[in-house]
Amino acid sequence: MAKLTVTAEWDDEAKVWVATSDDVPGLVTEASTLDALTGRIRAVVPELLAENAHLLAGDIRKADNVDLCVVSRLSLGGRTAA
């Protein structure tokens, strides 16, 4: 079974999580929490895969799992190793 990778990045200016994917043509969705974003991903990815089936390799069309990669910057409070 093919794996799809979706990247979720925090947009500090808009104060939302934004999901995109090179594996799912047209995927750009956002939500204020990761839980809400996960729900949106579950809702829109199957629709986008169906709509864009002509753009996808056969094994990706049958994918039923998504690897969610969360990208977020964490402040270390200006501390560095001595």
Backbone as JSON Lines, residues from 0, in Angstrom:
{"i":0,"aa":"M","n":[0.85,-1.18,0.0],"ca":[0.0,0.0,0.0],"c":[0.89,1.24,0.0]}
{"i":1,"aa":"A","n":[0.55,2.21,-0.78],"ca":[1.33,3.44,-0.89],"c":[1.15,4.3,0.35]}
{"i":2,"aa":"K","n":[2.18,5.08,0.65],"ca":[2.11,6.04,1.75],"c":[2.06,7.44,1.17]}
{"i":3,"aa":"L","n":[1.25,8.26,1.78],"ca":[1.17,9.67,1.43],"c":[1.77,10.46,2.58]}
{"i":4,"aa":"T","n":[2.52,11.5,2.27],"ca":[3.07,12.35,3.31],"c":[2.43,13.72,3.22]}
{"i":5,"aa":"V","n":[1.93,14.18,4.35],"ca":[1.33,15.5,4.47],"c":[2.16,16.27,5.49]}
{"i":6,"aa":"T","n":[2.51,17.49,5.17],"ca":[3.27,18.34,6.07],"c":[2.37,19.39,6.67]}
{"i":7,"aa":"A","n":[2.43,19.52,7.99],"ca":[1.67,20.54,8.7],"c":[2.66,21.55,9.27]}
{"i":8,"aa":"E","n":[2.49,22.8,8.91],"ca":[3.37,23.86,9.41],"c":[2.55,24.95,10.07]}
{"i":9,"aa":"W","n":[3.08,25.49,11.16],"ca":[2.42,26.57,11.86],"c":[2.69,27.88,11.14]}
{"i":10,"aa":"D","n":[1.64,28.62,10.82],"ca":[1.75,29.95,10.23],"c":[1.53,30.94,11.36]}
{"i":11,"aa":"D","n":[2.62,31.5,11.86],"ca":[2.56,32.38,13.03],"c":[1.79,33.66,12.74]}
{"i":12,"aa":"E","n":[1.88,34.14,11.52],"ca":[1.17,35.37,11.16],"c":[-0.34,35.16,11.16]}
{"i":13,"aa":"A","n":[-0.79,34.07,10.56],"ca":[-2.23,33.79,10.47],"c":[-2.74,33.03,11.7]}
{"i":14,"aa":"K","n":[-1.82,32.51,12.51],"ca":[-2.18,31.75,13.72],"c":[-3.0,30.49,13.39]}
{"i":15,"aa":"V","n":[-2.56,29.77,12.36],"ca":[-3.21,28.53,11.96],"c":[-2.15,27.51,11.54]}
{"i":16,"aa":"W","n":[-2.52,26.24,11.59],"ca":[-1.74,25.16,11.02],"c":[-2.14,25.02,9.56]}
{"i":17,"aa":"V","n":[-1.17,24.85,8.68],"ca":[-1.42,24.71,7.25],"c":[-0.87,23.37,6.78]}
{"i":18,"aa":"A","n":[-1.7,22.58,6.12],"ca":[-1.29,21.28,5.61],"c":[-1.14,21.34,4.09]}
{"i":19,"aa":"T","n":[-0.03,20.8,3.61],"ca":[0.23,20.68,2.18],"c":[0.86,19.32,1.92]}
{"i":20,"aa":"S","n":[0.9,18.92,0.65],"ca":[1.5,17.63,0.31],"c":[1.91,17.6,-1.15]}
{"i":21,"aa":"D","n":[3.1,17.08,-1.39],"ca":[3.53,16.83,-2.77],"c":[2.83,15.59,-3.32]}
{"i":22,"aa":"D","n":[2.33,14.73,-2.43],"ca":[1.69,13.48,-2.85],"c":[0.21,13.65,-3.17]}
{"i":23,"aa":"V","n":[-0.4,14.73,-2.7],"ca":[-1.83,14.95,-2.9],"c":[-2.03,16.26,-3.65]}
{"i":24,"aa":"P","n":[-2.18,16.2,-4.96],"ca":[-2.34,17.43,-5.74],"c":[-3.5,18.28,-5.24]}
{"i":25,"aa":"G","n":[-3.23,19.55,-5.03],"ca":[-4.27,20.49,-4.63],"c":[-4.48,20.61,-3.14]}
{"i":26,"aa":"L","n":[-3.74,19.83,-2.33],"ca":[-3.96,19.89,-0.89],"c":[-3.35,21.14,-0.28]}
{"i":27,"aa":"V","n":[-4.2,22.01,0.17],"ca":[-3.84,23.15,1.02],"c":[-5.05,23.38,1.9]}
{"i":28,"aa":"T","n":[-4.9,23.08,3.18],"ca":[-6.0,23.29,4.11],"c":[-5.42,23.79,5.42]}
{"i":29,"aa":"E","n":[-6.24,24.47,6.21],"ca":[-5.74,25.04,7.45],"c":[-6.76,24.9,8.56]}
{"i":30,"aa":"A","n":[-6.26,24.99,9.79],"ca":[-7.11,24.94,10.97],"c":[-6.34,25.52,12.15]}
{"i":31,"aa":"S","n":[-7.07,25.91,13.17],"ca":[-6.43,26.57,14.31],"c":[-5.74,25.61,15.27]}
{"i":32,"aa":"T","n":[-6.08,24.32,15.22],"ca":[-5.43,23.31,16.07],"c":[-5.01,22.12,15.23]}
{"i":33,"aa":"L","n":[-4.07,21.33,15.75],"ca":[-3.65,20.12,15.03],"c":[-4.78,19.11,14.96]}
{"i":34,"aa":"D","n":[-5.59,19.01,16.01],"ca":[-6.73,18.08,15.98],"c":[-7.71,18.46,14.87]}
{"i":35,"aa":"A","n":[-8.01,19.75,14.77],"ca":[-8.92,20.21,13.73],"c":[-8.3,20.0,12.34]}
{"i":36,"aa":"L","n":[-7.0,20.23,12.24],"ca":[-6.32,20.03,10.95],"c":[-6.36,18.56,10.54]}
{"i":37,"aa":"T","n":[-6.16,17.67,11.49],"ca":[-6.23,16.24,11.2],"c":[-7.6,15.87,10.65]}
{"i":38,"aa":"G","n":[-8.65,16.42,11.23],"ca":[-10.0,16.17,10.73],"c":[-10.19,16.68,9.32]}
{"i":39,"aa":"R","n":[-9.64,17.86,9.05],"ca":[-9.75,18.42,7.69],"c":[-8.98,17.56,6.68]}
{"i":40,"aa":"I","n":[-7.8,17.09,7.09],"ca":[-7.01,16.23,6.2],"c":[-7.78,14.96,5.88]}
{"i":41,"aa":"R","n":[-8.37,14.35,6.91],"ca":[-9.16,13.12,6.68],"c":[-10.34,13.38,5.75]}
{"i":42,"aa":"A","n":[-10.9,14.57,5.8],"ca":[-12.06,14.89,4.96],"c":[-11.67,15.19,3.52]}
{"i":43,"aa":"V","n":[-10.6,15.96,3.32],"ca":[-10.31,16.44,1.96],"c":[-9.39,15.53,1.15]}
{"i":44,"aa":"V","n":[-8.5,14.77,1.81],"ca":[-7.56,13.95,1.03],"c":[-8.27,12.93,0.14]}
{"i":45,"aa":"P","n":[-9.23,12.16,0.65],"ca":[-9.91,11.21,-0.26],"c":[-10.58,11.9,-1.45]}
{"i":46,"aa":"E","n":[-11.18,13.06,-1.2],"ca":[-11.82,13.81,-2.3],"c":[-10.79,14.25,-3.33]}
{"i":47,"aa":"L","n":[-9.66,14.79,-2.86],"ca":[-8.63,15.25,-3.79],"c":[-8.01,14.09,-4.56]}
{"i":48,"aa":"L","n":[-7.83,12.95,-3.91],"ca":[-7.29,11.79,-4.62],"c":[-8.24,11.33,-5.72]}
{"i":49,"aa":"A","n":[-9.54,11.35,-5.43],"ca":[-10.53,10.94,-6.43],"c":[-10.57,11.94,-7.58]}
{"i":50,"aa":"E","n":[-10.57,13.23,-7.26],"ca":[-10.64,14.27,-8.29],"c":[-9.4,14.31,-9.17]}
{"i":51,"aa":"N","n":[-8.26,13.97,-8.59],"ca":[-6.99,14.08,-9.31],"c":[-6.38,12.73,-9.65]}
{"i":52,"aa":"A","n":[-7.2,11.69,-9.71],"ca":[-6.71,10.34,-9.98],"c":[-5.88,10.27,-11.26]}
{"i":53,"aa":"H","n":[-6.25,11.06,-12.24],"ca":[-5.52,11.05,-13.51],"c":[-4.08,11.57,-13.37]}
{"i":54,"aa":"L","n":[-3.77,12.25,-12.28],"ca":[-2.43,12.78,-12.05],"c":[-1.56,11.86,-11.19]}
{"i":55,"aa":"L","n":[-2.15,10.79,-10.68],"ca":[-1.47,9.96,-9.69],"c":[-1.07,8.61,-10.23]}
{"i":56,"aa":"A","n":[0.01,8.07,-9.66],"ca":[0.4,6.7,-9.96],"c":[-0.63,5.76,-9.36]}
{"i":57,"aa":"G","n":[-0.82,4.59,-9.92],"ca":[-1.84,3.66,-9.49],"c":[-1.79,3.3,-8.02]}
{"i":58,"aa":"D","n":[-0.58,3.1,-7.47],"ca":[-0.5,2.68,-6.07],"c":[-0.89,3.81,-5.12]}
{"i":59,"aa":"I","n":[-0.68,5.05,-5.5],"ca":[-1.05,6.17,-4.63],"c":[-2.57,6.33,-4.58]}
{"i":60,"aa":"R","n":[-3.24,6.03,-5.65],"ca":[-4.7,6.12,-5.66],"c":[-5.34,5.22,-4.62]}
{"i":61,"aa":"K","n":[-4.64,4.15,-4.27],"ca":[-5.18,3.18,-3.32],"c":[-4.68,3.41,-1.9]}
{"i":62,"aa":"A","n":[-3.96,4.47,-1.65],"ca":[-3.42,4.73,-0.31],"c":[-4.55,4.93,0.68]}
{"i":63,"aa":"D","n":[-4.36,4.35,1.85],"ca":[-5.36,4.55,2.9],"c":[-4.74,5.05,4.2]}
{"i":64,"aa":"N","n":[-3.46,5.39,4.15],"ca":[-2.77,5.95,5.3],"c":[-1.99,7.19,4.89]}
{"i":65,"aa":"V","n":[-1.88,8.11,5.82],"ca":[-1.13,9.34,5.6],"c":[-0.11,9.47,6.71]}
{"i":66,"aa":"D","n":[1.14,9.74,6.35],"ca":[2.16,10.1,7.32],"c":[2.08,11.6,7.5]}
{"i":67,"aa":"L","n":[1.81,12.05,8.71],"ca":[1.69,13.48,8.99],"c":[2.98,13.95,9.61]}
{"i":68,"aa":"C","n":[3.66,14.86,8.93],"ca":[4.91,15.44,9.4],"c":[4.61,16.84,9.92]}
{"i":69,"aa":"V","n":[4.78,17.05,11.22],"ca":[4.49,18.34,11.83],"c":[5.78,19.13,11.94]}
{"i":70,"aa":"V","n":[5.78,20.33,11.37],"ca":[6.94,21.2,11.4],"c":[6.6,22.42,12.23]}
{"i":71,"aa":"S","n":[7.35,22.62,13.28],"ca":[7.11,23.77,14.15],"c":[8.44,24.22,14.75]}
{"i":72,"aa":"R","n":[8.64,25.52,14.81],"ca":[9.86,26.05,15.41],"c":[9.65,26.15,16.92]}
{"i":73,"aa":"L","n":[10.63,25.67,17.67],"ca":[10.6,25.75,19.12],"c":[11.71,26.67,19.6]}
{"i":74,"aa":"S","n":[11.39,27.6,20.41],"ca":[12.4,28.5,20.97],"c":[13.1,27.79,22.11]}
{"i":75,"aa":"L","n":[14.41,27.9,22.13],"ca":[15.2,27.33,23.21],"c":[15.53,28.4,24.24]}
{"i":76,"aa":"G","n":[14.9,29.53,24.15],"ca":[15.09,30.59,25.13],"c":[16.46,31.24,25.07]}
{"i":77,"aa":"G","n":[17.11,31.18,23.93],"ca":[18.42,31.81,23.78],"c":[19.56,31.05,24.43]}
{"i":78,"aa":"R","n":[19.31,29.87,24.94],"ca":[20.35,29.08,25.6],"c":[21.19,28.34,24.58]}
{"i":79,"aa":"T","n":[22.46,28.29,24.83],"ca":[23.38,27.53,23.97],"c":[24.26,26.67,24.86]}
{"i":80,"aa":"A","n":[24.79,25.63,24.29],"ca":[25.69,24.74,25.04],"c":[27.01,25.46,25.28]}
{"i":81,"aa":"A","n":[27.58,25.22,26.44],"ca":[28.87,25.86,26.8],"c":[30.01,25.01,26.31]}
